[in-house]
Amino acid sequence: MNLHTTGIIISREYLNKVKKKSFLLTTFLVPILFAAMCLLPTIIMMGTKESSKKIAVIDRSGIVAPTLEDTETASYTLLSDADPDQVKLNLKSLGYDALLNISELDADARTVGADVYSNKPLGMDLSEILGNKINAAVENYRIEQSGIENLQDIMKDVKSNVKLHAYTLDEDGREKVSESGVYMIVSMLLGMIIYMFIALFGGMVMSSVIEEKSSRVVEVLVSSVKATELMFGKIIGVALVALTQFLLWIVLTVAIVGIVGAVSGQSLFAGADAKEMVQTMGGVSADQAEAVTQALSDQSEMSVVMSTIGNLPFGRILVCFVLFFIFGYMLYASLFAAIGSAVENEGDTQQLQIPITIPLLLGFFIAIYAFKAPDSALVFWGSMIPFTSPIVMLARLPFGVPAWEIVVSVVVLIATFAVCAWLSAKIYKVGILMFGKKSTWKDLWKWLKQS
């Protein structure tokens, strides 16, 4: 393979891509979308607060009504002698949005029955508030009926709030503060970012090959250069486009978020539910969101979070990100290039593309849940198998991975890329000049044996 010729192809591919309007459009639009992903959850939560509801209350138990206090989302009116059937049928004319009907006390079970009626379904937040208030009233009643003096104070004293302080030890035995919630978020972000880039730019290589083949431009190109030089030049050229766009996205996203934050100040985040923000943006369970939120809300815990971020091996993460991105991209790009050479339009790629996208998606799903058990057998092998390792290994890095595992994973990935690139080049040389026939996996196997 002539390096000078390949360099010319790389330069041509790179310049053609960066000069396109689509490149400029995505370069400036994607950072806006990234910034929106950071800011919109807060804005949406602030804008989706439920409007204040007027709730009529019929409480035959006598224990729930005293606990109902007016808030921004609900105001309560006690109807002492009203008929529930008449009220619920005339809610609108009476000026109420809902009726909360509490039954008489069940002396044996020491509880009440509760029903709420409304013309329109109540929001989840208001329903949860009503349920919590009723349960709290019943619990207080049971405490009073227990006959134990100062039981409520005793129960408060019994409850504990021990905070577990986590530390990791380095090889010299030095302690480093660690907060698992931080590792979880970093792990998920790394896995999602590298998945997105491999899928996006691998598909770009395939589309570029199909475009040149369908327009017959490739016939002119292969008359001057070898097919393998064309394939590798295209792959490397798109890789440089990817790195350029990635760096621009980082710079522009940080700039946009910084400008919006400086202009809006604290007002943008005032009143936002931090727990909901963490749960929405991180895609985690309510319990995990609660743990992260609690850590962020406490000043001392905030210092723990910052210490954890400071203790992350950013140097190793950056080096590994570059290595796994480059060779992971090269591996999948060579396979996408082979598929692109075998078809004449993108509609014909679906059948051939499935076996390639399945391991990519599998790696993504393993990476999303790697924080639950980063050293489990599934996650370990996912970080070693070359078709999933670029995504899964990065998701494991924040939790600490032995150097030998990283080295083995990289070496296996490079070796697999070399083999797949060699096989893809053989398919590319034949497929790029095949027209008028819809190719199948059987045809690809035949081309491998021919060349």
Buried (B, 14 or more C-beta within 10 A) or exposed (E): EEEEBBBBBBEBBBEEBBEEEEBEEBBEEBBEEBBBEBBBBBBEBBEEEBEBBBBBBBBBBEBBBEBBEEEEBBBBEBBEEBEBEEBBEEBEEBEBBBBBBBBEBEEEEEBBEBEBBBEEEBBEBBBEBBEEBBEEBBBBBEBEEEEEEEBEEEEEEEEEEEEEEEEBEEEEEEEBBBBBBBBBBBBBBBBBBBBEBBBBBBBBBBBBBBBBBBEEEBEEBBEEBBBBBBBBBBBBBBBBBBBBBBEBBEEBBEEBBEEBBEEBEEEBBEEBBBBBBBBBBBEBEEEBBBBBBBBBEEEEBEEBBEBBBEBBEEEBBEEBBEBBBBBBBBBBBBBBBBBBBBBBEBEBBEEBBEEBBEBBEBBBBBBBBBBEEBEEEEBBEBBBBBBBBBBBBBBBBBBBBEEEBBEBBBEBBBEBBBEBBEBBBBBBBBBBEBEEEEBEEEBBEBBBEEE
